[in-house]
Amino acid sequence: MLKTHRTSIIIIIFCLLSGICYAQNSKETAVTGSQLDALTKAVSTAHQQLKTLNASFTQEKSSALFADKAVQKGKFSYQAPSKLRWEYTAPKAMILLFDDRKVSVVTDKGVMNNPNKMLNELGAMIINTINGSNLCDNKKFDIKFFKNSQDGNYTAKLKPLDKKIQANYSDIQVVLNGKSYLAEKVILTEISGDITTITFSNLKTNVTLPDGTFKK
């Protein structure tokens, strides 16, 4: 009798947990049909109108090799179509300057040009996410959009089709603000299993950037 009672409790708990998981997942619904057409048009329009962008960011990287997440903070400036100043302010100061496919790293020790391929790809990934290229490129990605019923934001889930991107990333997710259609968070899953999450804040669009923003 006791064994049966315990079994019943386990079944009830399992059902409750299943219900919780379902409730958590059900907040996201796939965007399809005419709604998808309207969303992709809105995303494209928003990014076409984006000339400059200033924001702060927090970058977290988790790896199976380390118990704790590596956390970096900073700010960035973007100018359409392909200029990006990515500045780390903590825990260590460093500036990354991206201009199309060219990368420069500025530290207190000097300037280093085109340091490694992975950094180039990361820069291109961030730029193409900011300007919306990745969100509308069905040749490089299998793209699915989902809407969050709780906050009204959208999540674009991208599976790389391009071999160059596949060499570095297995999955990319971009959380878009439901009103501005600009990225609030980017989650990059590398083929190694490492996950980099970049969260943006204090976004200011189409502001005048100081002279020399993208110079070494």
Contacts in CASP RR format, 6 or more apart in sequence:
PFRMAT RR
TARGET T0000
AUTHOR 0000-0000-0000
METHOD contacts of the structure
MODEL  1
MLKTHRTSIIIIIFCLLSGICYAQNSKETAVTGSQLDALTKAVSTAHQQL
KTLNASFTQEKSSALFADKAVQKGKFSYQAPSKLRWEYTAPKAMILLFDD
RKVSVVTDKGVMNNPNKMLNELGAMIINTINGSNLCDNKKFDIKFFKNSQ
DGNYTAKLKPLDKKIQANYSDIQVVLNGKSYLAEKVILTEISGDITTITF
SNLKTNVTLPDGTFKK
26 149 0 8 1.000
27 148 0 8 1.000
27 149 0 8 1.000
27 150 0 8 1.000
28 146 0 8 1.000
28 147 0 8 1.000
28 148 0 8 1.000
28 149 0 8 1.000
28 155 0 8 1.000
29 146 0 8 1.000
29 147 0 8 1.000
29 149 0 8 1.000
30 144 0 8 1.000
30 145 0 8 1.000
30 146 0 8 1.000
31 39 0 8 1.000
31 145 0 8 1.000
31 146 0 8 1.000
31 147 0 8 1.000
31 154 0 8 1.000
36 145 0 8 1.000
39 145 0 8 1.000
39 154 0 8 1.000
40 135 0 8 1.000
40 136 0 8 1.000
40 145 0 8 1.000
42 181 0 8 1.000
43 132 0 8 1.000
43 135 0 8 1.000
43 136 0 8 1.000
43 176 0 8 1.000
43 181 0 8 1.000
44 132 0 8 1.000
44 136 0 8 1.000
46 180 0 8 1.000
46 181 0 8 1.000
46 182 0 8 1.000
47 130 0 8 1.000
47 131 0 8 1.000
47 132 0 8 1.000
47 135 0 8 1.000
47 181 0 8 1.000
47 182 0 8 1.000
49 206 0 8 1.000
50 80 0 8 1.000
50 130 0 8 1.000
50 131 0 8 1.000
50 182 0 8 1.000
50 205 0 8 1.000
50 206 0 8 1.000
51 79 0 8 1.000
51 80 0 8 1.000
51 206 0 8 1.000
52 77 0 8 1.000
52 78 0 8 1.000
52 79 0 8 1.000
52 80 0 8 1.000
52 205 0 8 1.000
52 206 0 8 1.000
52 207 0 8 1.000
52 208 0 8 1.000
52 209 0 8 1.000
53 76 0 8 1.000
53 77 0 8 1.000
53 78 0 8 1.000
53 130 0 8 1.000
53 182 0 8 1.000
53 203 0 8 1.000
53 204 0 8 1.000
53 205 0 8 1.000
53 206 0 8 1.000
54 75 0 8 1.000
54 76 0 8 1.000
54 77 0 8 1.000
54 78 0 8 1.000
54 202 0 8 1.000
54 203 0 8 1.000
54 204 0 8 1.000
54 207 0 8 1.000
54 209 0 8 1.000
55 75 0 8 1.000
55 76 0 8 1.000
55 200 0 8 1.000
55 201 0 8 1.000
55 202 0 8 1.000
55 203 0 8 1.000
55 204 0 8 1.000
56 73 0 8 1.000
56 74 0 8 1.000
56 75 0 8 1.000
56 200 0 8 1.000
56 201 0 8 1.000
56 202 0 8 1.000
57 73 0 8 1.000
57 74 0 8 1.000
57 75 0 8 1.000
57 76 0 8 1.000
57 198 0 8 1.000
57 199 0 8 1.000
57 200 0 8 1.000
57 201 0 8 1.000
58 71 0 8 1.000
58 72 0 8 1.000
58 73 0 8 1.000
58 74 0 8 1.000
58 198 0 8 1.000
58 199 0 8 1.000
58 201 0 8 1.000
59 71 0 8 1.000
59 72 0 8 1.000
59 73 0 8 1.000
59 74 0 8 1.000
59 88 0 8 1.000
59 196 0 8 1.000
59 197 0 8 1.000
59 198 0 8 1.000
59 199 0 8 1.000
60 69 0 8 1.000
60 70 0 8 1.000
60 71 0 8 1.000
60 72 0 8 1.000
60 196 0 8 1.000
60 197 0 8 1.000
60 198 0 8 1.000
60 199 0 8 1.000
61 69 0 8 1.000
61 70 0 8 1.000
61 194 0 8 1.000
61 195 0 8 1.000
61 196 0 8 1.000
61 197 0 8 1.000
62 69 0 8 1.000
62 70 0 8 1.000
62 194 0 8 1.000
62 195 0 8 1.000
62 197 0 8 1.000
63 70 0 8 1.000
63 192 0 8 1.000
63 193 0 8 1.000
63 194 0 8 1.000
63 195 0 8 1.000
64 193 0 8 1.000
64 194 0 8 1.000
71 91 0 8 1.000
72 88 0 8 1.000
72 90 0 8 1.000
72 91 0 8 1.000
72 92 0 8 1.000
73 88 0 8 1.000
73 89 0 8 1.000
73 90 0 8 1.000
74 87 0 8 1.000
74 88 0 8 1.000
74 89 0 8 1.000
74 90 0 8 1.000
75 87 0 8 1.000
75 89 0 8 1.000
76 84 0 8 1.000
76 85 0 8 1.000
76 86 0 8 1.000
76 87 0 8 1.000
77 84 0 8 1.000
77 85 0 8 1.000
77 209 0 8 1.000
77 213 0 8 1.000
77 214 0 8 1.000
78 84 0 8 1.000
78 85 0 8 1.000
78 127 0 8 1.000
78 130 0 8 1.000
78 131 0 8 1.000
79 209 0 8 1.000
79 213 0 8 1.000
79 214 0 8 1.000
80 131 0 8 1.000
81 131 0 8 1.000
82 98 0 8 1.000
82 99 0 8 1.000
82 100 0 8 1.000
82 127 0 8 1.000
82 131 0 8 1.000
83 98 0 8 1.000
83 99 0 8 1.000
83 214 0 8 1.000
84 96 0 8 1.000
84 97 0 8 1.000
84 98 0 8 1.000
84 99 0 8 1.000
84 123 0 8 1.000
84 126 0 8 1.000
84 127 0 8 1.000
84 130 0 8 1.000
84 214 0 8 1.000
85 95 0 8 1.000
85 96 0 8 1.000
85 97 0 8 1.000
85 98 0 8 1.000
85 213 0 8 1.000
85 214 0 8 1.000
86 95 0 8 1.000
86 96 0 8 1.000
86 97 0 8 1.000
86 98 0 8 1.000
86 123 0 8 1.000
86 126 0 8 1.000
87 93 0 8 1.000
87 94 0 8 1.000
87 95 0 8 1.000
87 96 0 8 1.000
88 94 0 8 1.000
88 95 0 8 1.000
88 96 0 8 1.000
93 107 0 8 1.000
93 108 0 8 1.000
94 105 0 8 1.000
94 106 0 8 1.000
94 107 0 8 1.000
95 105 0 8 1.000
95 106 0 8 1.000
95 107 0 8 1.000
96 103 0 8 1.000
96 104 0 8 1.000
96 105 0 8 1.000
96 106 0 8 1.000
96 119 0 8 1.000
96 123 0 8 1.000
97 103 0 8 1.000
97 104 0 8 1.000
97 105 0 8 1.000
97 106 0 8 1.000
97 214 0 8 1.000
97 215 0 8 1.000
97 216 0 8 1.000
98 123 0 8 1.000
98 124 0 8 1.000
98 126 0 8 1.000
98 127 0 8 1.000
99 214 0 8 1.000
101 120 0 8 1.000
101 124 0 8 1.000
102 113 0 8 1.000
102 114 0 8 1.000
103 113 0 8 1.000
103 114 0 8 1.000
103 115 0 8 1.000
103 119 0 8 1.000
103 120 0 8 1.000
103 123 0 8 1.000
104 111 0 8 1.000
104 112 0 8 1.000
104 113 0 8 1.000
104 114 0 8 1.000
104 216 0 8 1.000
105 111 0 8 1.000
105 112 0 8 1.000
105 113 0 8 1.000
105 115 0 8 1.000
105 119 0 8 1.000
106 216 0 8 1.000
111 216 0 8 1.000
114 120 0 8 1.000
118 168 0 8 1.000
121 164 0 8 1.000
121 165 0 8 1.000
121 168 0 8 1.000
122 188 0 8 1.000
125 134 0 8 1.000
125 165 0 8 1.000
125 169 0 8 1.000
125 172 0 8 1.000
125 186 0 8 1.000
125 188 0 8 1.000
126 186 0 8 1.000
126 198 0 8 1.000
127 133 0 8 1.000
128 134 0 8 1.000
128 137 0 8 1.000
129 135 0 8 1.000
129 174 0 8 1.000
129 183 0 8 1.000
129 186 0 8 1.000
130 182 0 8 1.000
130 183 0 8 1.000
134 140 0 8 1.000
134 141 0 8 1.000
134 158 0 8 1.000
134 172 0 8 1.000
134 174 0 8 1.000
135 143 0 8 1.000
135 156 0 8 1.000
135 158 0 8 1.000
135 174 0 8 1.000
135 176 0 8 1.000
136 143 0 8 1.000
137 143 0 8 1.000
139 161 0 8 1.000
139 162 0 8 1.000
140 160 0 8 1.000
140 161 0 8 1.000
140 162 0 8 1.000
140 165 0 8 1.000
141 158 0 8 1.000
141 159 0 8 1.000
141 160 0 8 1.000
141 161 0 8 1.000
141 162 0 8 1.000
141 165 0 8 1.000
141 172 0 8 1.000
142 158 0 8 1.000
142 159 0 8 1.000
142 161 0 8 1.000
143 156 0 8 1.000
143 157 0 8 1.000
143 158 0 8 1.000
143 159 0 8 1.000
144 156 0 8 1.000
144 157 0 8 1.000
145 154 0 8 1.000
145 155 0 8 1.000
145 156 0 8 1.000
145 157 0 8 1.000
146 154 0 8 1.000
146 155 0 8 1.000
146 157 0 8 1.000
147 153 0 8 1.000
147 154 0 8 1.000
148 154 0 8 1.000
148 155 0 8 1.000
152 178 0 8 1.000
153 175 0 8 1.000
153 176 0 8 1.000
153 177 0 8 1.000
153 178 0 8 1.000
153 184 0 8 1.000
154 175 0 8 1.000
154 176 0 8 1.000
154 178 0 8 1.000
154 181 0 8 1.000
155 173 0 8 1.000
155 174 0 8 1.000
155 175 0 8 1.000
155 176 0 8 1.000
156 173 0 8 1.000
156 174 0 8 1.000
156 176 0 8 1.000
157 171 0 8 1.000
157 172 0 8 1.000
157 173 0 8 1.000
158 171 0 8 1.000
158 172 0 8 1.000
158 173 0 8 1.000
158 174 0 8 1.000
159 171 0 8 1.000
160 166 0 8 1.000
160 169 0 8 1.000
160 170 0 8 1.000
160 172 0 8 1.000
166 191 0 8 1.000
167 191 0 8 1.000
168 190 0 8 1.000
168 191 0 8 1.000
169 188 0 8 1.000
169 189 0 8 1.000
169 190 0 8 1.000
169 191 0 8 1.000
170 189 0 8 1.000
170 190 0 8 1.000
170 191 0 8 1.000
170 193 0 8 1.000
171 187 0 8 1.000
171 189 0 8 1.000
172 186 0 8 1.000
172 187 0 8 1.000
172 188 0 8 1.000
172 189 0 8 1.000
173 185 0 8 1.000
173 186 0 8 1.000
173 187 0 8 1.000
174 183 0 8 1.000
174 185 0 8 1.000
174 186 0 8 1.000
174 187 0 8 1.000
175 183 0 8 1.000
175 184 0 8 1.000
175 185 0 8 1.000
175 186 0 8 1.000
175 187 0 8 1.000
176 182 0 8 1.000
176 183 0 8 1.000
176 184 0 8 1.000
177 183 0 8 1.000
177 184 0 8 1.000
180 203 0 8 1.000
180 205 0 8 1.000
182 203 0 8 1.000
182 205 0 8 1.000
183 200 0 8 1.000
184 199 0 8 1.000
184 200 0 8 1.000
185 197 0 8 1.000
185 198 0 8 1.000
185 199 0 8 1.000
185 200 0 8 1.000
186 197 0 8 1.000
186 198 0 8 1.000
187 195 0 8 1.000
187 196 0 8 1.000
187 197 0 8 1.000
187 198 0 8 1.000
188 195 0 8 1.000
188 196 0 8 1.000
188 197 0 8 1.000
188 198 0 8 1.000
189 195 0 8 1.000
190 196 0 8 1.000
END
